[in-house]
Amino acid sequence: MVTKTVEENCYRIESNQLDVYSAAGLEEDMTSIFKQGVSSLYLDFSNVEEVSSSVLGLLLYKKMIYRKQGVSLFLINVNPQIQKILKILNLNGYLLL
């Protein structure tokens, strides 16, 4: 579900739809990356077209956990529709780089 890109600490989400069924796989991948000892994690959303509320909740939870450990988490290359949702929820400044 998540593949490393050439940029440091940047991982591309390969799925175009993040829903309740893909949330567990995303969480596993994020936990695996976190255990590698990264100081920051950038999730490239360039392929993602849809995000469910369960995945947004997961991202918020992971951001909170990572911050306590001194690790930053940001979403990059987010399409305008998802950016609009994040703005409506007042999460754009919290999750977007």
BELDATA-V57177 format. One record per residue. N is the residue number from 1. RES is the residue in one letter. SS is DSSP state (A for helix, B for strand, O for the rest). BURIAL is b if it has 24 or more other C-alpha atoms within 12 Angstrom, else e. D_FIRST is the distance of its C-alpha to the first C-alpha in Angstrom with 2 decimals. Layout:
BEGIN
N:RES:SS:BURIAL:D_FIRST / N:RES:SS:BURIAL:D_FIRST
END
This chain:
BEGIN
1:M:O:b:0.00 / 2:V:B:b:3.82 / 3:T:B:e:6.73 / 4:K:B:e:10.34 / 5:T:O:e:12.80 / 6:V:O:e:16.53 / 7:E:O:e:17.46 / 8:E:O:e:18.03 / 9:N:O:b:15.70 / 10:C:B:b:13.51 / 11:Y:B:b:9.73 / 12:R:B:b:8.28 / 13:I:B:b:5.89 / 14:E:O:e:5.33 / 15:S:O:e:6.25 / 16:N:O:e:9.97 / 17:Q:B:e:10.72 / 18:L:B:b:9.91 / 19:D:O:e:12.37 / 20:V:A:e:13.77 / 21:Y:A:e:11.92 / 22:S:A:b:8.35 / 23:A:A:b:10.02 / 24:A:A:e:10.36 / 25:G:A:e:6.83 / 26:L:A:b:6.61 / 27:E:A:b:10.05 / 28:E:A:e:9.61 / 29:D:A:b:7.44 / 30:M:A:b:10.06 / 31:T:A:e:12.80 / 32:S:A:e:12.15 / 33:I:A:b:12.34 / 34:F:A:b:15.34 / 35:K:A:e:17.05 / 36:Q:O:e:17.22 / 37:G:O:e:19.80 / 38:V:O:e:18.61 / 39:S:O:e:21.12 / 40:S:B:b:18.88 / 41:L:B:b:15.27 / 42:Y:B:b:14.48 / 43:L:B:b:11.37 / 44:D:B:b:11.66 / 45:F:O:b:11.62 / 46:S:O:b:13.24 / 47:N:O:b:11.10 / 48:V:O:b:11.23 / 49:E:O:e:14.38 / 50:E:B:b:14.57 / 51:V:B:b:14.06 / 52:S:O:e:15.75 / 53:S:A:e:18.17 / 54:S:A:e:16.36 / 55:V:A:b:13.39 / 56:L:A:b:16.21 / 57:G:A:e:17.93 / 58:L:A:b:15.09 / 59:L:A:b:14.90 / 60:L:A:b:18.70 / 61:Y:A:e:18.91 / 62:K:A:b:16.68 / 63:K:A:b:18.74 / 64:M:A:e:21.87 / 65:I:A:e:21.03 / 66:Y:A:b:19.99 / 67:R:A:e:23.12 / 68:K:A:e:25.29 / 69:Q:O:e:24.07 / 70:G:O:e:24.71 / 71:V:O:e:21.13 / 72:S:B:b:20.39 / 73:L:B:b:17.25 / 74:F:B:b:17.15 / 75:L:B:b:15.28 / 76:I:B:b:16.19 / 77:N:O:b:16.54 / 78:V:O:b:16.48 / 79:N:O:e:18.12 / 80:P:A:e:21.65 / 81:Q:A:e:21.14 / 82:I:A:b:18.68 / 83:Q:A:b:21.03 / 84:K:A:e:23.86 / 85:I:A:e:22.40 / 86:L:A:b:21.83 / 87:K:A:e:25.40 / 88:I:A:e:26.86 / 89:L:O:e:25.40 / 90:N:O:e:26.69 / 91:L:O:e:23.34 / 92:N:A:e:23.16 / 93:G:A:e:25.10 / 94:Y:A:e:23.18 / 95:L:A:b:19.54 / 96:L:B:b:20.09 / 97:L:O:e:21.26
END
